[in-house]
Amino acid sequence: MTRTLWIEASPKGEQSLSSAAARAFVDAAGEARIGTVDHLDLWSDDVLTFNREAALMKFAPLFGETPTSRQQAVWRRVEAEIERVRRCDRVVVSAPMWNWSIPAPLKNWIDVVVQPLLSFTLDGDGRHVGTLGEGRPLHLVLTRSSAYDGRHPELRDFQLPYLEYVVTLLGYAVDSMVFEPTTRWTAQEREQFRRESVTAARQWGAALPSRSSMWARDS
C-alpha cells in the first residue's frame, strides 16, 4: 500500500497556513496517490532530539572511540527514524519561515535523518549521493511573512534553497509551493489570502499523477 509521510513543522496546528495548505494538498491528492498518511508533528514531546549523545555516537567511529550504551540506544532511535522515512513512497514537508530560515524542530529532524551511510554516501569523486529518497517525490509546502519578489533585495531566503538542497542530496525529486507574503493589514485580507492559498494547494494536490501513471512513465 502507498504510504505518505507528512512532516509538520508549525506549532500552530489548524491555525497554521502551512499546515492547512498541506492538509488540503494531501486531501485533494486522494488515497490513490497518497495512500496511508503517517503524520509527524515535530512539536510533539515524543520526537527524537538529536542531542549530545547522538552527536557523540555519530562521530565515535570516525575518531576510533567506543560508544557508551546510552549513545548506542539513542542511535538505534536515529536508525529507526531513518527507516520510517525510507518506508514511505512520498514525503510532504510543511513549514513556515522563521528568522529567514526554518523552525528549530525541523532542523533537528533533518539532523536526525541526514546521516552518512544511512541516508547518503559519497561516490568515487567525493560527491554526495542520496540513498534515502531513491527518486521518490517530496513536496515542500512553505509560508513566509515577507514577499521575496525582488523589491527588497536586502531580504535573504535561507528556507526554500536550504530545504531543496538537503532533500535533493538525500535523493528525493522535490517540488514546492510557497505562499507569501502572509502578513496582511486586516483580518479580512488575511482570511482571503488563506482561502486563496488553501485553494491553490488543493489544486496542486488534485493534479498529482497517480502511482500507476508514474510507474507507466518510468517503465
C-alpha positions in Angstrom: 0.0 0.0 0.0 1.2 3.5 -0.8 2.4 5.4 2.2 3.0 9.2 2.7 4.9 10.8 5.5 3.7 14.3 6.4 6.3 16.3 8.4 4.5 19.3 10.1 6.9 22.0 11.3 4.5 24.6 12.5 3.4 24.7 16.2 0.1 26.4 15.4 -1.9 23.3 14.3 -5.1 24.1 12.5 -4.4 27.8 12.7 -1.2 27.4 10.7 -1.4 28.3 7.0 1.4 25.9 6.0 -0.3 23.1 7.9 -3.7 24.0 6.4 -2.3 24.1 2.9 -0.5 20.8 3.4 -3.7 19.2 4.6 -5.6 20.5 1.6 -2.9 19.2 -0.7 -3.0 15.7 0.9 -6.7 15.5 0.9 -7.1 16.6 -2.7 -4.5 14.2 -3.9 -6.6 11.4 -2.6 -6.0 7.9 -1.4 -4.9 6.6 -4.8 -1.9 8.9 -4.8 -1.3 9.4 -1.1 -2.4 6.1 0.5 -1.9 5.9 4.2 -0.7 9.1 5.9 2.0 8.9 8.6 1.7 12.3 10.3 4.7 13.6 12.3 4.1 16.7 14.4 7.6 17.9 15.1 6.5 19.8 18.2 5.3 16.6 19.8 7.1 15.5 23.0 8.0 12.1 21.6 10.0 13.4 18.7 13.6 12.3 18.9 16.1 15.1 19.7 19.5 14.9 18.2 21.2 15.5 21.5 24.8 15.3 22.8 24.7 11.5 23.0 23.6 11.2 19.4 26.3 13.6 18.2 29.0 11.8 20.1 27.8 8.4 18.7 27.7 9.8 15.1 31.4 10.7 15.3 32.7 7.9 17.5 33.6 5.6 14.6 35.4 8.4 12.8 37.6 9.1 15.9 38.0 5.5 17.0 36.0 6.0 20.2 34.0 3.3 21.9 30.4 4.4 22.3 28.5 4.1 25.6 25.3 2.1 26.0 23.3 5.4 26.1 24.9 6.5 22.9 24.1 3.2 21.2 20.5 3.4 22.5 19.8 6.8 21.0 21.5 5.8 17.8 19.0 2.9 17.4 16.3 5.5 17.5 18.1 7.5 14.8 18.2 4.4 12.6 14.5 3.7 13.3 13.5 7.2 12.2 15.5 7.0 9.0 13.8 3.7 8.2 10.4 5.2 9.0 11.2 7.8 6.2 12.5 5.2 3.9 9.4 3.1 4.1 7.3 6.0 2.6 6.6 6.4 -1.1 6.1 10.1 -0.8 7.0 12.9 1.7 5.3 16.2 2.4 7.1 18.8 4.5 5.1 21.9 5.6 6.9 24.7 7.4 6.8 28.5 8.0 9.8 30.7 7.6 11.3 31.7 11.0 14.1 34.3 11.1 14.7 33.8 7.3 15.2 30.1 7.8 13.2 27.1 9.3 11.9 26.3 12.8 14.3 24.6 15.1 12.3 21.3 15.3 12.6 20.9 11.5 16.3 21.5 11.6 16.5 18.9 14.4 14.6 16.4 12.3 17.0 17.0 9.4 19.9 16.4 11.8 18.4 13.1 12.7 17.8 11.7 9.2 20.8 13.1 7.4 23.4 10.5 8.2 26.4 9.2 6.2 26.0 5.6 5.0 22.4 5.5 6.4 20.8 8.2 4.1 23.6 9.3 1.8 27.1 8.3 0.7 29.9 9.5 -1.4 30.9 8.4 -4.9 34.4 7.9 -6.2 34.8 11.6 -6.8 33.7 12.6 -3.4 30.2 13.8 -4.4 27.2 13.2 -2.2 24.8 10.5 -3.4 21.4 10.2 -1.7 20.3 6.7 -0.7 17.1 7.6 1.2 14.8 9.1 -1.4 15.8 7.0 -4.4 14.0 9.4 -6.7 10.7 9.4 -4.8 8.7 12.6 -4.6 9.0 15.1 -1.8 6.7 18.1 -1.7 7.6 21.4 0.2 4.6 23.5 1.4 6.1 26.7 2.7 4.9 30.1 4.0 6.8 33.3 4.8 5.6 36.7 6.0 7.6 38.7 3.5 7.4 38.8 -0.2 10.6 37.6 -2.0 9.7 39.3 -5.3 12.9 41.3 -5.8 11.6 44.6 -4.5 13.5 44.2 -1.2 17.0 42.8 -2.2 18.1 43.0 1.4 15.9 40.0 2.3 17.6 36.6 2.4 15.9 33.3 1.8 17.5 30.5 3.8 14.3 28.5 3.9 13.5 27.2 0.4 17.1 26.9 -1.0 18.3 25.1 2.1 15.4 22.6 2.2 15.6 21.9 -1.6 19.3 21.3 -1.2 19.0 18.9 1.7 16.2 16.8 0.3 17.8 16.6 -3.1 21.0 15.5 -1.5 19.0 12.7 0.1 17.8 11.5 -3.3 14.3 13.0 -3.5 12.6 14.5 -6.5 11.5 17.8 -4.9 8.8 20.3 -5.9 7.5 23.1 -3.8 4.7 25.6 -3.3 5.5 28.9 -1.4 2.8 31.2 0.0 3.9 34.8 0.5 3.5 37.3 2.0 1.3 36.1 4.8 1.4 39.5 6.5 -1.8 41.4 5.8 -3.1 44.6 7.4 -6.7 43.4 8.1 -8.3 40.2 9.3 -10.4 40.2 6.1 -7.3 40.4 3.9 -5.6 37.6 5.9 -8.6 35.3 5.6 -8.9 36.0 1.9 -5.2 35.1 1.4 -5.7 32.0 3.5 -8.6 30.8 1.3 -6.7 31.5 -1.9 -3.6 29.7 -0.6 -5.6 26.6 0.5 -7.4 26.5 -2.8 -4.1 26.6 -4.7 -2.7 23.8 -2.6 -5.9 21.8 -3.2 -5.4 22.2 -7.0 -1.8 21.2 -6.7 -2.8 18.0 -4.9 -5.5 17.2 -7.4 -3.1 17.5 -10.3 -0.6 14.9 -8.9 0.0 11.9 -11.1 -1.2 8.6 -9.7 1.2 5.9 -8.7 0.2 3.8 -11.6 0.8 6.6 -14.2 4.2 7.2 -12.6 5.2 3.6 -13.0 4.0 3.6 -16.6 6.1 6.7 -17.3 9.2 5.2 -15.7 8.9 1.8 -17.3 
